[in-house]
Amino acid sequence: MPDQPVVNSVCTSPSAVGEVARKPFAVAGDLRTLTSLRFFAAFWVFLFHLSLRIELADGWVLSVIRNGARAVDFFFILSGFVILHVYGDQIAAHRFSIRRFMVKRLARIYPLHLTLLLVFALLAWAGARPAEGLWASLLLLHSFATTDGLVLNGPSWTISAEMFAYLLFALAGPRLRGLLPLCLAFGVSAVLAHLLAVALGASAFLHLTWDFGALRIVPLFLLGMILRLIAPHVSGAVSAVLFVLGLAMLFGLTCDATAGYPVLLAFAMLILGGAGLSSRRACPTNSALLVYLGEISYAIYMVHLLLIWVCLDFLPKLGIPVPSWPLVTLALLLVSSASYHLLEKPARRWIVRRFA
Protein backbone atom coordinates (compact mmCIF):
# COMPACT_ATOMS: atom_id res chain seq x y z
CA MET A 1 0.00 0.00 0.00
CA PRO A 2 2.75 2.43 -0.76
CA ASP A 3 1.25 4.96 -3.15
CA GLN A 4 0.62 8.41 -1.78
CA PRO A 5 -2.38 10.15 -3.37
CA VAL A 6 -1.34 13.65 -2.25
CA VAL A 7 0.37 14.84 -5.43
CA ASN A 8 0.58 17.89 -7.61
CA SER A 9 -0.68 16.61 -10.92
CA VAL A 10 -3.00 17.91 -13.58
CA CYS A 11 -5.93 15.87 -14.80
CA THR A 12 -5.27 12.97 -17.14
CA SER A 13 -5.65 14.00 -20.76
CA PRO A 14 -9.34 13.92 -21.77
CA SER A 15 -8.33 12.39 -25.10
CA ALA A 16 -7.58 9.15 -23.30
CA VAL A 17 -11.23 8.79 -22.31
CA GLY A 18 -13.00 10.60 -25.09
CA GLU A 19 -15.35 7.69 -25.64
CA VAL A 20 -16.85 8.10 -22.15
CA ALA A 21 -17.94 11.75 -22.33
CA ARG A 22 -17.09 14.94 -24.14
CA LYS A 23 -16.99 17.43 -21.25
CA PRO A 24 -14.93 16.03 -18.39
CA PHE A 25 -14.94 17.51 -14.91
CA ALA A 26 -11.65 18.35 -13.24
CA VAL A 27 -10.11 15.86 -10.81
CA ALA A 28 -8.29 17.45 -7.87
CA GLY A 29 -4.53 17.17 -8.14
CA ASP A 30 -4.19 16.51 -4.42
CA LEU A 31 -6.55 13.62 -3.74
CA ARG A 32 -7.13 14.52 -0.12
CA THR A 33 -10.16 12.35 0.55
CA LEU A 34 -8.45 9.32 -0.97
CA THR A 35 -5.42 10.02 1.19
CA SER A 36 -7.66 10.05 4.27
CA LEU A 37 -9.23 6.77 3.20
CA ARG A 38 -5.77 5.22 3.17
CA PHE A 39 -5.55 5.78 6.91
CA PHE A 40 -8.88 4.09 7.58
CA ALA A 41 -7.87 1.16 5.39
CA ALA A 42 -4.49 0.76 7.13
CA PHE A 43 -6.19 1.04 10.52
CA TRP A 44 -8.67 -1.62 9.39
CA VAL A 45 -5.79 -4.02 8.72
CA PHE A 46 -4.30 -3.19 12.14
CA LEU A 47 -7.59 -3.93 13.90
CA PHE A 48 -7.91 -7.17 11.96
CA HIS A 49 -4.52 -8.43 13.12
CA LEU A 50 -5.12 -7.16 16.64
CA SER A 51 -8.45 -9.00 16.77
CA LEU A 52 -6.61 -12.26 16.15
CA ARG A 53 -4.66 -11.74 19.38
CA ILE A 54 -7.22 -10.28 21.79
CA GLU A 55 -10.80 -11.16 22.67
CA LEU A 56 -13.54 -8.93 21.30
CA ALA A 57 -17.27 -9.18 21.82
CA ASP A 58 -19.16 -10.91 19.02
CA GLY A 59 -21.32 -8.72 16.83
CA TRP A 60 -21.38 -6.82 13.59
CA VAL A 61 -18.38 -4.68 14.62
CA LEU A 62 -16.24 -7.78 15.03
CA SER A 63 -17.47 -9.06 11.66
CA VAL A 64 -16.38 -5.81 10.01
CA ILE A 65 -12.98 -5.98 11.73
CA ARG A 66 -12.50 -9.62 10.75
CA ASN A 67 -12.91 -8.59 7.10
CA GLY A 68 -9.93 -6.26 7.45
CA ALA A 69 -7.94 -8.26 4.91
CA ARG A 70 -10.18 -6.71 2.26
CA ALA A 71 -8.45 -3.38 2.87
CA VAL A 72 -5.55 -4.77 0.86
CA ASP A 73 -7.81 -4.95 -2.19
CA PHE A 74 -8.76 -1.32 -1.62
CA PHE A 75 -5.07 -0.40 -1.57
CA PHE A 76 -4.44 -2.30 -4.81
CA ILE A 77 -7.30 -0.55 -6.61
CA LEU A 78 -6.24 2.83 -5.27
CA SER A 79 -2.67 2.20 -6.44
CA GLY A 80 -3.80 1.84 -10.04
CA PHE A 81 -5.92 4.99 -9.72
CA VAL A 82 -3.10 7.08 -8.25
CA ILE A 83 -0.38 5.85 -10.61
CA LEU A 84 -2.42 6.77 -13.68
CA HIS A 85 -3.40 10.04 -12.01
CA VAL A 86 0.24 10.99 -11.55
CA TYR A 87 1.75 9.61 -14.76
CA GLY A 88 -1.13 9.72 -17.24
CA ASP A 89 -0.16 13.08 -18.69
CA GLN A 90 3.49 12.07 -18.99
CA ILE A 91 2.45 8.98 -20.97
CA ALA A 92 0.12 11.03 -23.21
CA ALA A 93 2.93 13.54 -23.88
CA HIS A 94 5.50 10.77 -24.47
CA ARG A 95 7.59 12.00 -21.54
CA PHE A 96 7.26 8.89 -19.41
CA SER A 97 10.61 7.49 -18.25
CA ILE A 98 10.58 3.85 -17.15
CA ARG A 99 13.86 4.22 -15.24
CA ARG A 100 12.77 7.31 -13.33
CA PHE A 101 9.38 5.77 -12.61
CA MET A 102 10.84 2.56 -11.18
CA VAL A 103 13.44 4.43 -9.13
CA LYS A 104 10.76 6.64 -7.58
CA ARG A 105 8.52 3.65 -6.85
CA LEU A 106 11.40 1.78 -5.22
CA ALA A 107 12.34 4.88 -3.22
CA ARG A 108 8.76 5.08 -1.98
CA ILE A 109 8.43 1.53 -0.64
CA TYR A 110 11.83 -0.08 -0.11
CA PRO A 111 13.59 1.91 2.67
CA LEU A 112 10.94 1.14 5.30
CA HIS A 113 10.54 -2.41 4.05
CA LEU A 114 14.28 -3.01 4.29
CA THR A 115 14.49 -1.48 7.76
CA LEU A 116 11.68 -3.65 9.11
CA LEU A 117 13.10 -6.68 7.35
CA LEU A 118 16.39 -6.17 9.20
CA VAL A 119 14.51 -5.85 12.51
CA PHE A 120 12.61 -9.09 11.89
CA ALA A 121 15.83 -10.78 10.79
CA LEU A 122 17.47 -9.79 14.08
CA LEU A 123 14.47 -11.12 15.99
CA ALA A 124 14.73 -14.36 14.03
CA TRP A 125 18.45 -14.59 14.80
CA ALA A 126 17.63 -14.13 18.49
CA GLY A 127 15.06 -16.92 18.27
CA ALA A 128 12.11 -14.63 18.95
CA ARG A 129 10.50 -14.97 15.50
CA PRO A 130 10.50 -17.48 12.61
CA ALA A 131 13.41 -16.99 10.21
CA GLU A 132 12.05 -18.28 6.89
CA GLY A 133 11.82 -16.18 3.75
CA LEU A 134 14.63 -13.68 4.24
CA TRP A 135 15.97 -13.75 0.69
CA ALA A 136 12.53 -13.85 -0.90
CA SER A 137 11.52 -10.80 1.14
CA LEU A 138 14.76 -9.00 0.39
CA LEU A 139 14.28 -9.49 -3.35
CA LEU A 140 10.54 -8.74 -3.17
CA LEU A 141 9.63 -12.19 -4.46
CA HIS A 142 7.50 -13.31 -1.53
CA SER A 143 4.19 -12.93 -3.38
CA PHE A 144 5.16 -15.49 -6.05
CA ALA A 145 4.74 -18.69 -3.99
CA THR A 146 8.46 -18.69 -3.18
CA THR A 147 7.77 -19.35 0.52
CA ASP A 148 5.56 -21.73 2.48
CA GLY A 149 3.44 -18.97 4.00
CA LEU A 150 3.59 -15.38 5.19
CA VAL A 151 7.13 -14.73 6.40
CA LEU A 152 8.91 -12.24 8.65
CA ASN A 153 6.90 -9.00 8.31
CA GLY A 154 3.82 -10.73 6.93
CA PRO A 155 2.01 -7.73 5.40
CA SER A 156 5.05 -6.94 3.27
CA TRP A 157 3.97 -9.51 0.68
CA THR A 158 1.84 -6.68 -0.72
CA ILE A 159 4.99 -4.67 -1.42
CA SER A 160 6.21 -7.51 -3.62
CA ALA A 161 2.87 -7.48 -5.45
CA GLU A 162 2.99 -3.69 -5.82
CA MET A 163 6.42 -3.80 -7.43
CA PHE A 164 5.13 -6.39 -9.89
CA ALA A 165 2.22 -4.11 -10.78
CA TYR A 166 4.58 -1.15 -11.17
CA LEU A 167 6.76 -3.13 -13.54
CA LEU A 168 3.75 -4.14 -15.63
CA PHE A 169 2.58 -0.52 -15.71
CA ALA A 170 6.02 0.69 -16.77
CA LEU A 171 6.14 -1.82 -19.63
CA ALA A 172 2.51 -1.89 -20.75
CA GLY A 173 0.97 1.31 -19.36
CA PRO A 174 1.73 3.45 -22.44
CA ARG A 175 -0.14 0.87 -24.55
CA LEU A 176 -3.19 0.69 -22.27
CA ARG A 177 -4.30 4.32 -22.20
CA GLY A 178 -7.78 3.76 -23.62
CA LEU A 179 -10.81 2.59 -21.68
CA LEU A 180 -11.56 -0.39 -23.92
CA PRO A 181 -8.05 -1.95 -23.74
CA LEU A 182 -8.04 -1.50 -19.96
CA CYS A 183 -11.47 -3.13 -19.60
CA LEU A 184 -10.39 -6.08 -21.73
CA ALA A 185 -7.17 -6.49 -19.76
CA PHE A 186 -9.13 -6.27 -16.51
CA GLY A 187 -11.62 -8.94 -17.59
CA VAL A 188 -8.99 -11.37 -18.81
CA SER A 189 -6.73 -10.92 -15.78
CA ALA A 190 -9.65 -11.27 -13.35
CA VAL A 191 -10.80 -14.53 -14.92
CA LEU A 192 -7.29 -15.97 -14.97
CA ALA A 193 -6.63 -14.91 -11.37
CA HIS A 194 -9.92 -16.46 -10.25
CA LEU A 195 -9.18 -19.75 -12.02
CA LEU A 196 -5.74 -19.86 -10.40
CA ALA A 197 -7.26 -19.18 -6.97
CA VAL A 198 -9.79 -21.97 -7.42
CA ALA A 199 -7.04 -24.33 -8.54
CA LEU A 200 -5.15 -23.48 -5.34
CA GLY A 201 -8.21 -24.20 -3.22
CA ALA A 202 -9.39 -20.63 -2.62
CA SER A 203 -12.88 -19.35 -3.36
CA ALA A 204 -11.68 -16.08 -4.94
CA PHE A 205 -8.45 -14.41 -5.99
CA LEU A 206 -9.02 -11.95 -3.13
CA HIS A 207 -7.56 -14.62 -0.83
CA LEU A 208 -4.21 -14.99 -2.60
CA THR A 209 -1.28 -13.64 -0.57
CA TRP A 210 2.12 -15.32 -0.53
CA ASP A 211 0.71 -17.92 -2.94
CA PHE A 212 0.72 -15.79 -6.11
CA GLY A 213 -0.63 -12.64 -4.52
CA ALA A 214 1.30 -10.88 -7.28
CA LEU A 215 -1.46 -12.01 -9.64
CA ARG A 216 -4.17 -10.81 -7.26
CA ILE A 217 -3.08 -7.22 -7.72
CA VAL A 218 -3.18 -7.20 -11.53
CA PRO A 219 -6.97 -6.98 -12.11
CA LEU A 220 -7.37 -4.69 -9.10
CA PHE A 221 -4.64 -2.32 -10.30
CA LEU A 222 -6.27 -2.27 -13.74
CA LEU A 223 -9.63 -1.54 -12.13
CA GLY A 224 -8.06 1.47 -10.43
CA MET A 225 -6.76 2.71 -13.79
CA ILE A 226 -10.23 2.32 -15.28
CA LEU A 227 -11.72 4.35 -12.43
CA ARG A 228 -9.17 7.11 -13.08
CA LEU A 229 -10.33 7.36 -16.68
CA ILE A 230 -13.96 7.52 -15.56
CA ALA A 231 -13.41 9.98 -12.69
CA PRO A 232 -13.26 13.19 -14.77
CA HIS A 233 -16.76 12.43 -16.03
CA VAL A 234 -18.37 12.17 -12.59
CA SER A 235 -19.88 15.40 -11.26
CA GLY A 236 -19.47 16.64 -7.71
CA ALA A 237 -23.05 15.78 -6.78
CA VAL A 238 -22.74 12.27 -8.17
CA SER A 239 -19.42 11.88 -6.34
CA ALA A 240 -21.10 12.60 -3.00
CA VAL A 241 -23.85 10.07 -3.72
CA LEU A 242 -21.35 7.43 -4.79
CA PHE A 243 -19.28 7.98 -1.67
CA VAL A 244 -22.25 7.58 0.69
CA LEU A 245 -23.61 4.56 -1.17
CA GLY A 246 -20.17 2.96 -1.33
CA LEU A 247 -19.68 3.42 2.40
CA ALA A 248 -23.10 1.96 3.18
CA MET A 249 -22.51 -0.94 0.82
CA LEU A 250 -19.11 -1.64 2.35
CA PHE A 251 -20.51 -1.85 5.88
CA GLY A 252 -23.40 -3.99 4.67
CA LEU A 253 -21.12 -6.47 2.95
CA THR A 254 -18.50 -6.68 5.70
CA CYS A 255 -21.10 -7.41 8.36
CA ASP A 256 -21.12 -10.93 6.91
CA ALA A 257 -18.44 -13.43 7.89
CA THR A 258 -16.55 -13.15 4.61
CA ALA A 259 -16.89 -10.37 2.04
CA GLY A 260 -16.27 -11.52 -1.54
CA TYR A 261 -16.10 -9.92 -4.97
CA PRO A 262 -19.07 -7.52 -4.43
CA VAL A 263 -16.89 -5.55 -2.03
CA LEU A 264 -14.89 -4.39 -5.05
CA LEU A 265 -17.93 -2.45 -6.25
CA ALA A 266 -18.10 -0.68 -2.88
CA PHE A 267 -14.41 0.20 -3.14
CA ALA A 268 -14.88 1.48 -6.69
CA MET A 269 -17.73 3.74 -5.55
CA LEU A 270 -15.69 5.04 -2.62
CA ILE A 271 -12.70 5.83 -4.82
CA LEU A 272 -14.75 7.54 -7.54
CA GLY A 273 -16.68 9.48 -4.91
CA GLY A 274 -13.56 10.31 -2.93
CA ALA A 275 -11.81 11.64 -6.03
CA GLY A 276 -14.68 14.04 -6.67
CA LEU A 277 -14.94 15.12 -3.03
CA SER A 278 -11.21 15.89 -2.81
CA SER A 279 -11.78 19.33 -4.32
CA ARG A 280 -14.28 20.29 -1.59
CA ARG A 281 -12.19 21.74 1.21
CA ALA A 282 -15.13 21.76 3.63
CA CYS A 283 -15.52 17.98 3.36
CA PRO A 284 -14.49 16.31 6.68
CA THR A 285 -12.32 13.78 4.84
CA ASN A 286 -10.19 16.67 3.56
CA SER A 287 -9.22 17.87 7.04
CA ALA A 288 -5.53 18.38 7.73
CA LEU A 289 -5.49 15.74 10.48
CA LEU A 290 -7.03 12.96 8.40
CA VAL A 291 -4.84 13.80 5.41
CA TYR A 292 -1.76 13.64 7.63
CA LEU A 293 -2.83 10.28 9.03
CA GLY A 294 -3.24 9.15 5.43
CA GLU A 295 0.29 10.31 4.66
CA ILE A 296 1.71 8.09 7.41
CA SER A 297 -0.59 5.18 6.52
CA TYR A 298 2.18 3.23 4.78
CA ALA A 299 4.15 3.22 8.02
CA ILE A 300 1.02 2.23 9.96
CA TYR A 301 0.52 -0.69 7.61
CA MET A 302 4.14 -1.84 7.68
CA VAL A 303 4.89 -1.29 11.38
CA HIS A 304 1.71 -2.53 13.05
CA LEU A 305 2.53 -6.25 13.15
CA LEU A 306 5.87 -5.60 14.86
CA LEU A 307 4.22 -3.27 17.36
CA ILE A 308 1.52 -5.82 18.17
CA TRP A 309 4.23 -8.41 18.85
CA VAL A 310 6.15 -6.00 21.09
CA CYS A 311 3.07 -5.03 23.11
CA LEU A 312 1.46 -8.45 23.42
CA ASP A 313 4.47 -10.80 23.49
CA PHE A 314 7.68 -8.99 24.38
CA LEU A 315 6.55 -6.58 27.11
CA PRO A 316 4.93 -9.31 29.25
CA LYS A 317 8.26 -11.17 29.26
CA LEU A 318 9.76 -8.10 30.92
CA GLY A 319 7.02 -8.07 33.53
CA ILE A 320 5.23 -5.13 31.91
CA PRO A 321 1.44 -5.55 31.69
CA VAL A 322 -0.08 -5.80 28.25
CA PRO A 323 -1.25 -2.28 27.30
CA SER A 324 -4.86 -1.64 26.38
CA TRP A 325 -5.72 -1.42 22.71
CA PRO A 326 -6.06 2.41 22.82
CA LEU A 327 -2.48 2.61 24.12
CA VAL A 328 -1.32 0.21 21.42
CA THR A 329 -3.06 2.43 18.86
CA LEU A 330 -1.42 5.57 20.24
CA ALA A 331 1.99 3.89 20.17
CA LEU A 332 1.38 2.82 16.56
CA LEU A 333 0.55 6.39 15.49
CA LEU A 334 3.62 7.80 17.24
CA VAL A 335 5.99 5.19 15.81
CA SER A 336 4.50 5.56 12.33
CA SER A 337 4.83 9.35 12.44
CA ALA A 338 8.46 9.09 13.52
CA SER A 339 9.13 6.54 10.78
CA TYR A 340 7.56 8.78 8.16
CA HIS A 341 9.58 11.86 9.07
CA LEU A 342 12.89 10.28 10.09
CA LEU A 343 13.15 7.41 7.61
CA GLU A 344 10.68 7.38 4.76
CA LYS A 345 10.89 10.98 3.56
CA PRO A 346 14.68 11.46 3.93
CA ALA A 347 15.45 8.10 2.30
CA ARG A 348 13.04 8.78 -0.54
CA ARG A 349 14.54 12.21 -1.24
CA TRP A 350 18.09 10.84 -1.20
CA ILE A 351 17.33 7.95 -3.54
CA VAL A 352 15.45 10.14 -6.01
CA ARG A 353 18.24 12.77 -6.03
CA ARG A 354 20.95 10.14 -6.38
CA PHE A 355 19.41 7.82 -8.96
CA ALA A 356 16.45 9.53 -10.66
PyMOL commands that set and color helices and strands:
alter all, ss='L'
color gray80, all
select helices_A, chain A and resi 14-17+32-51+60-66+68-92+98-125+134-138+154-175+179-199+205-207+213-233+236-254+262-277+284-286+288-295+297-317+325-355
alter helices_A, ss='H'
color red, helices_A
deselect
rebuild
show_as cartoon
